[in-house]
Amino acid sequence: MRLTEVLFKKVKSKRIMVLMESVVSGHQFNMFRDRLADKLELLRFDPYIQKECIYRERKRIRSA
C-alpha cells in the first residue's frame, strides 16, 4: 500500500440531493442544496391542488 493512498481523505461533495414534500397534498420532488445550508422551505406550484403551496425538506437522499 502506498503512502499517498493512506494520506488521501475521502472527498465529500459540496451539494446534496434532498426530498421536498408539499405541506398540503404530500406531492414530492427532488432538489439539490448546499451541504452546509439550512433546510429548505419554499413556495412552489402544486399540481395536485392546482395552487401554490409551501414545500418543506423532508429528508436527505444522497450526495451529488
C-alpha positions as CSV (number, residue, x, y, z in Angstrom):
1,M,0.0,0.0,0.0
2,R,1.3,3.4,-1.0
3,L,1.8,6.2,1.5
4,T,-0.3,8.6,-0.7
5,E,-3.3,6.2,-0.5
6,V,-3.2,6.4,3.3
7,L,-2.9,10.2,3.4
8,F,-5.8,11.0,1.0
9,K,-9.2,11.6,2.7
10,K,-12.5,10.7,1.1
11,V,-13.8,13.8,-0.6
12,K,-17.4,14.9,0.3
13,S,-19.4,16.7,-2.3
14,K,-20.5,20.3,-1.7
15,R,-24.1,19.6,-2.7
16,I,-26.7,17.0,-1.6
17,M,-30.0,15.9,-3.0
18,V,-33.0,16.3,-0.7
19,L,-36.6,15.2,-0.9
20,M,-39.1,18.1,-0.9
21,E,-42.7,17.5,0.2
22,S,-45.8,19.6,-0.1
23,V,-47.4,20.6,3.3
24,V,-50.9,20.4,1.8
25,S,-51.1,17.4,-0.6
26,G,-47.9,15.4,0.0
27,H,-46.6,15.9,-3.5
28,Q,-42.9,15.2,-3.6
29,F,-39.9,16.2,-5.8
30,N,-36.1,16.1,-5.6
31,M,-33.9,19.2,-5.3
32,F,-30.2,19.9,-4.8
33,R,-28.9,22.2,-2.0
34,D,-25.5,23.0,-0.5
35,R,-24.4,20.7,2.3
36,L,-23.8,23.5,4.8
37,A,-27.0,25.4,4.0
38,D,-30.1,25.4,6.2
39,K,-33.0,23.1,5.5
40,L,-35.1,24.3,2.5
41,E,-38.6,25.7,2.7
42,L,-40.1,27.3,-0.5
43,L,-43.3,28.3,-2.2
44,R,-44.0,26.3,-5.4
45,F,-46.9,25.3,-7.6
46,D,-48.5,22.0,-6.5
47,P,-50.0,20.1,-9.4
48,Y,-52.4,18.1,-7.2
49,I,-54.3,21.1,-5.9
50,Q,-53.5,23.5,-8.8
51,K,-52.3,26.2,-6.5
52,E,-49.0,27.4,-4.9
53,C,-48.2,26.0,-1.5
54,I,-45.3,25.5,0.8
55,Y,-42.8,22.7,0.3
56,R,-40.5,21.6,3.1
57,E,-37.4,19.5,3.0
58,R,-38.3,16.0,4.3
59,K,-35.1,14.0,4.1
60,R,-31.6,13.8,2.6
61,I,-31.4,11.3,-0.3
62,R,-27.8,11.2,-1.4
63,S,-24.7,13.3,-2.1
64,A,-24.3,14.8,-5.5
